[in-house]
Amino acid sequence: MTVFGAYAHYYNLLYRDKDYTGEVEYLDGLIRRHLPSAGSVLDLGCGTGRHALLLAGRGYRVTGVDVSEEMLRTARAQAVSATSFHQGDIRTIRLGENFDVVVSLFHVISYQSGNADLAAAFATVREHLRPGGIFIFDCWYGPAVLSDPPVVRVKRLEDEEVRIVRIAEPVLHPNENLVDVNYQVMVCHTGTGVTEELRETHRMRYLFLPELEAMLRQAGLHLDGAFEWMTGNTPGVDTWGVCCVVRG
């Protein structure tokens, strides 16, 4: 089972307050600034397809890839003519076509926790990016993770069917540039009173710009710039989420 196995069923509820519309507006601005002629987008780690569908609404042809078949079922149920979705691992999938833009959002790159995983994911990008295309991704930013370490967080949510309490307990591994986020999700189905408990560990890699530059260069890619996600500010020790624009 993937890290988003059982957790995937409640994914959209857990992240219903995420500003997908604002994020796609920001992303669209980056694409227009760096590659105004772009028309096709490959979304690696598309999840339930919310970024992909909003990008399609802005005129892009979007192909989404995700390892979770359950998340893809949600994405396909909302698909429009400008979108298509494929099941696969972003480290190994080969679609046999090129795209103007490759995106990988919501820290999908940080889920590539080992050097070999990152190298394989960047090779997938290189394989699918047309010459002169751009790759945009966000990730956990190392200086901020070490300056402001992650803490235990509790999230409570409900809709017309379930009540959910999610506890996220992080364990920092500073010598490996990793954080294990141990999720405990307690679900109560309000109609039946049935309860269930899910546990998943999400291993996250925090990254530093010099190592990213080196690994991207090895993959035949060039880091054009790195910014604070959603603001465009220069990353600092309080910047947990950094956005990188990479040229193919």
ABEGO torsion letter per residue (X at the ends): XBAABAAAAAAAAAAAABBAAAAAAAAAAAAAAABAABABBBBBGAEAGAAAAAAAAAGBBBBBBBABAAAAAAAAAABBAABBBBBEBAAABBAGBBBABBBBBGGAAAABABAAAAAAAAAAAAAABBBGBBBBBBBBBAAAAAABBBBBBBBBBBBAABBBBBBBBBBBBAAAGBBBBBBBBBBBBAAAGBBBBBBBBBBBBBBBAAAAAAAAAAAGBBBABBBBBGAGBBBBAABABBBBBBBX
